[in-house]
Structures are given as C-alpha cells and as structure tokens.
Amino acid sequence: MNDRNNTLDWFMLVMRRDLILSFRRSATYLTPLIFFLIVVTFFPLALGPSQSLLSSLAAGIIWISALLSSLLAVEGIFSEDYQDGTMDQYFISTEPVFVLIFAKVLCHWLVCGAPIILASIISSLFLYLPSGVLFALIESLLMGTFFMSLLGALGAALALGRSAILSAIIVLPFSIPTLLMGTAIMTAAINQQDYSGFLSIMGAMLAIGIPGLCLLTVEAIKLNYE
Amino acid sequence: MLKVVNLECHRSDEVIFKDLNFKIDRGDNLEIIGSNGSGKTTVLRLLLGLIPSFSGEIHWSTSQDSSKSEENYTSCFYQGHQIGIKPLLTAYENLKFSTSGFNSSDDEIALVAKRVGIEGFLNRRSSDLSAGQKKRIAIGRWLLKDFNLYLLDEPFTALDDKGVKLIEDIIAEMNSRGSSFLITGHRPSRLKSHKIYLDQKNER
C-alpha cells in the first residue's frame, strides 16, 4: 500500500468523522455562533445607537467578538478523543500525528469559524460598518479565525483534563498579533489604503502557524502521556 | 516478533513491576494476568510507546528472521480500556472510521458485522447499544485488517458466554493466519497461551 495515500486516507477519515460528529451534536456549531451574536449585540446596547460612534468601532467589535467566540468553541476539541481512547490510536498509528491534528482543527474551523464569518456579515449591518470594507472584513476574518482555531487547539491540548478557562488564559495573549493585523487591515480598508501587505503578513503567520502550531499541539498532548 | 528483557517501570518512586521477561512469536498468544493496579495496562502502553519512561529492553522484529530487530513497534493493534466507540456514530460508522476499517469496503464491514453478531444494528446509534454490543463492535475492528500483533486490554469484560466463545474462536482463527495476541486479564482464560502472573511473578 502506498504510504502517502495512507496518510491522506487517515486525514479524510478524521475529517469525515469529526464533521459527522459535529453536525449530530448541534451545540458545537450553534454555541459559538450564538455567543458571537450576543456579544456583538451588547455593544450597541451599551454604547447607544449613535451611527458615527458604532461605525468607527464596528470593525474592532466584530474582530474581538470573533476571536473570543472561536476560542470558546475550540476548548473541548481533544477532550472526547482523549477520554475514549481514540487519541491513543492516533499515536500508535504510523502516520504523522500532526496531520491528524490539522484535520481536527480544519474541521473545527469549518464548523465553528465559517458560521462566525457569516454572522459577522449580518452584524456588520447593524453596527453600520462602512459598506466598502465588507470584503476586507471577510478576508481578514477568514485567516484570523483559522489562526485562532490553531492557537486554541494548542491551548486545549495544554489544558487537557484541566479547567476550560485555563486554555483561554494561555491562548489569549498569543492572539494579540492576529488581532493587531486584523484591525490594521480594517483601518487601512476604511481609510481606502492598500491593505494587501497586512493580508500577506497574516498569510505568512498562517503558513508558519499551520505546521508549527500543529507540531506544538502534538507535543502538548504528549505531555498528558507523562 | 517481540522480545522483552528485564522490563521495569516506576511511577512516582513506586515500582509497578520489575524483571518482566517475555517473548512473542508469530501466531503466539501471551496473557498477562494480574489484579487491579498490578500494571497490566502499563505494560501494554509501554510497549506502544505511550509511556516513555521505563528501563529494560524491548526488541521488535518485523521480518521473519528475528535477528533483524527494530527499535519501534510496527503494525500493532491496540484496544485499551476505553474502546473508542463514539456514542453519536452508528455501529457501521464506528467500524468504518477506525484504524483498521478506513480502507474496508461496505461488503467487508457487513461480513465482519455478521461474524460478531451486530448485523442487526449496523445503522443504530452506538448510544442506543449495550456495553456488550459496543464491545462486539470493538471486536469487529480486529477483523477488518490483519495486524501482526494485537494488544488487548481486558477484552473479555462486559461480554456474555457467547461473546467470550466468539473471542476465543476469532483468536484461534487469527493465530492460524499468523497474528499474535497479547492479552491482559484478571484471571486466566481458556486460550492456548503462555501466561505471566504479574502479582506473584511466577512464570508458568
């Protein structure tokens, strides 16, 4: 049997299984989505419905809410597999484990990150986000939420079997670069400047983050095996 | 195929077991028997590299001539205490999405399901099944692909007499195909096997 095919088979297997599991347990994709919408709604309630104020804050509000809600969802990503012994099978298999971890993160992002991006389009309407920058928002959130899923997975692995809030505390400081890049993209877009440079930096962060953070996550899970 | 010399494991300054010696050849069975907490699971997880700290030697050899030994395990199937049956997946999906099943066709899975007696509930959620039926799904996973060595942690728990007989038949059948089994348990089974007693350290 071809080795490369085998790894791809494993990748598809984990993806398919996790997607099926997520859709059977509706809380996995509904909780972050509802959390996001609630947080976003709080801002006009607290700050008042002034259009100029909300419009200037909109990008930041959406970005922070998206970061927080994608973190909230990722916290339990490994706990079930770890408890029911599926994780053991990953480590016993001769396949590279970080590929399987990547499959889990990708699946998680598809299930949780993508709905948040859709919800951010809706919330951009009632936060009076300037209409010309919607595309920049979607572009930046696509990469930003995926990076948060990767970071969150690392936190979840470190906090495996411990309190859920711990992983958020570990991960949140490391999300600052993503937040900075995301808001830089939005500011540039609102001021009608070229933001492709910031997008490239985010892309570079993802390019390093995908292999780097997945490998770190594997090591973090291994810590639980003494 | 597998040779273990003077295996010793400590955990928080306490010796769990020491001077463990055994050898498994193709088609052999070995049972590790001990009471709760005697380190049965630790032995299996140690062999698989899931517990990195131990002293002693573990030799694996893949090829027929046992002089060529490798450092790492190859082609092993492990079934731990947690058998990894996802309650939200159907019995079919639990068979298909497993280490052994991902290359199996639907016909093969149906055949295996018939063999282990779960053909009636292949499309039922595993959360609706009993502990014994879940265990039968786990047994089905052994059959989906041939491995050289099966490491099974207390495979007989939660099974009725018929289920125990089923395991014994399946193991005998797979022995003849060249697969070996390393099994843990509280008491010796009726299998044809070498037995190691962890508590008393007397090898028979």
HADDOCK unambig.tbl for C-alpha pairs under 7 A between the chains (distance, minus, plus):
assign (segid A and resid 13 and name CA) (segid B and resid 97 and name CA) 6.06 0.50 0.50
assign (segid A and resid 13 and name CA) (segid B and resid 102 and name CA) 6.78 0.50 0.50
assign (segid A and resid 17 and name CA) (segid B and resid 97 and name CA) 6.53 0.50 0.50
assign (segid A and resid 21 and name CA) (segid B and resid 88 and name CA) 6.47 0.50 0.50
assign (segid A and resid 24 and name CA) (segid B and resid 88 and name CA) 6.91 0.50 0.50
assign (segid A and resid 84 and name CA) (segid B and resid 82 and name CA) 5.03 0.50 0.50
assign (segid A and resid 84 and name CA) (segid B and resid 83 and name CA) 6.50 0.50 0.50
assign (segid A and resid 84 and name CA) (segid B and resid 84 and name CA) 4.68 0.50 0.50
assign (segid A and resid 85 and name CA) (segid B and resid 80 and name CA) 6.79 0.50 0.50
assign (segid A and resid 85 and name CA) (segid B and resid 82 and name CA) 5.11 0.50 0.50
assign (segid A and resid 85 and name CA) (segid B and resid 83 and name CA) 6.15 0.50 0.50
assign (segid A and resid 85 and name CA) (segid B and resid 84 and name CA) 5.01 0.50 0.50
assign (segid A and resid 86 and name CA) (segid B and resid 84 and name CA) 5.15 0.50 0.50
assign (segid A and resid 92 and name CA) (segid B and resid 48 and name CA) 6.54 0.50 0.50
assign (segid A and resid 225 and name CA) (segid B and resid 50 and name CA) 6.25 0.50 0.50
assign (segid A and resid 225 and name CA) (segid B and resid 51 and name CA) 6.12 0.50 0.50
assign (segid A and resid 226 and name CA) (segid B and resid 51 and name CA) 6.48 0.50 0.50
